[in-house]
Amino acid sequence: MASAPAPSLSALVEELCRLGSEAGLDAVGVAPAEVFSNTRRHLEERKAAGLHGGMHFTYGDPSRSTDPGRALPGAKALVVGARSYRRAEPERPASPGLGRVARYSWDDVYAPLRTALGVVAERLRAEGWSARVLVDDNALVDREAAYRAGLGWYGKNANLLLAGHGSWFVLGSVVTDAPLPADRPPLADGCGSCTRCLPACPTGALVEPGVLDARRCLAWLLEAPGSFPVEFREALGGRVYGCDECQEVCPPNRLEDRRTPPPAAQPSDEAWVELVEMLDTPDEELLARFERWYIPRRQARYLRRNALVALGNVGDGSDPAVARVLAGALADPDPLVREHAEWAAERLHRRDLVDAATGAALAGRSADA
């Protein structure tokens, strides 16, 4: 029996988009795998100006992250997918001293995106083409790929906004050597004169429309190594991972919520964490619990740093449990943990805990002398 004829490239694009949608993608598009010249220039200029704040990711090697051909030699096209993580916020627990988690980190939102794009990649391979899935990967600037595929426009909050749906999406691509035709042009700007996101940023990190100064961005500072900048600690509030302010105020996101109520929260969604419990948890358990998060050098000290700053902002210094974890952190052998514990104790008017820890340290040194 003769084998079925290979589909035309246009028909293959239609099939790939259908397969992606059936696998859980909310939007799918195709773009040529050309070098992202403008994006490369922007990355290099902002990196030279220090706006990357030491962030690596796609800033690490702009010549790589803006060239799909570096991810797959002979690349001809990108099949780009978006998957929504918009969900109703879980009910806030009654417990005091809660830390806040940004929506994209309530659960592992990248796993289903990777699975859906894997379906697309397998179909391409079945036709004899090479295909590589890139999700949450430094090898490609995913927002530019999605923009070129006509999925959305760049918002003034530096996120990609999908027409009629907003920005609560994660993005990924399949890089392929199949010469697939683009199925739509890039979208025009949809923000108009709106600038609500700029003043909404707690630290003024959006220095101009579409330009983020990572040195001031709470989401990045929570992921960056080293000490959390003192000047931004109060602005952090109770956040322990990520920040959603510039998306929360965005009119397209608000309109989408009014038009279509968000799906119910999943049992696995973790929008809040108990800060005392977090600080009580041993390092290995802490890293395992938040395996889905980017943690510098996979060191639990940075989770403790974040939790201590948040506790200093939302905790109750008269709570014995709070006093206990602060005292423990003040005696921690790690100077990074002690530094942030001291700040939290001072902010909660518990200078006595700092003095006690200092006295104990001095007594210990005297005993060793």
C-alpha positions, 0 to 999 in steps of 0.5 A: 500500500502506498504511504499517504502523501506528505501534507503541504507546508501550509496544511502542516502549519494548520495541523500543528496549530490544531495539535497545539491547541488540543494539547493545551496551548491557548495561542499558537503561531509561526514565525521565521527563524531569523535573527532578532536583530532589534532585540539583540541591540536592546539587550546589549544596550541595556546590559551596557547601561547596567539595567540587567542588574547582573541578571543572566538568563537571555542577557547572558549571551545576546548573540545566542538568545537572539539567534534561533539558528544557535539553538538548532542549526539550519533553523527555518521556523519557530512554532510559538505557543502561549499557555495561560496561568490565570486562575482565581486566587486561592482563599487566604489562610487565616494564619498571620505572617503570610508570604505572598507568591506571584501567580506564575509560581503558584505551581509549575506552569511550565511543565504543561507548556513543555508537554504541549509543545512536545506534541508539536515537535513530535509531529514535525519529527514524524515528517522528517524534520528536526525540532527542539522545544525551548521553554523557560530557556536562556537559548531564546528570547521567548517574548520576541519569538511570540511577538514575531509569531503574531501572538501579542504586543509588547506592553509598557510593563515589558510583558507580552500581551495577547489581544483580548486576553492580557499577559497572564501567559507563559511562552515557549517555542519549537525551533525547526528546520521545516520551512513553515510559512508564518501564519499571521503578521506581528500585532500593533501596539495595543496599550495606546496612551495607558501608562497605569503600570509605570506608577504601579511598580512599588520601586519605580523599576519601569523607568520608561514604557517597556524598559525595566531596570532590573536593579529595582525590580522586586521579582528579580531582586528576590532571585538575585544572589547577595544581600537584598537592597536595604532601600527596597526592603520595605517596598517588598512587603510580604512577597517571597517570590515574584511580583505581579503589580504591573500585571494586576493593574493592566486594563486588558488583564482586568477586562479579561477577568470581568469578561470571563471569570478566571478558572478556579484555583487548583489544590496544588496552587501555593499563593501564600506561604507561612513565613515562620514555617518556611524559616523552620524548615530544614534546607533540603526540605525547603529546596525540594518544596520550592524546586519549581522556583529559580533559587540562586545557586540552589542555596536555601539561604536565599529563601531564608533571606526573602522570608526574613525580609517579608517577616519583617514587613508583615510579622508580629514581633510579639508573637512567640513563634516569630521571636523564636525564628528570629532568634534562631536566624540571628544565631545562624552561622551564615552572615547573610541570614544574620544580616536580614534577621537583624533587619527584620528584628529591628523593624518588628521592634525586637532590638532585644533579640539582636542584643541577646544574639550579640551578647551570646556571640561575644560570650562564645568568643570569650569562652573560646579565647 
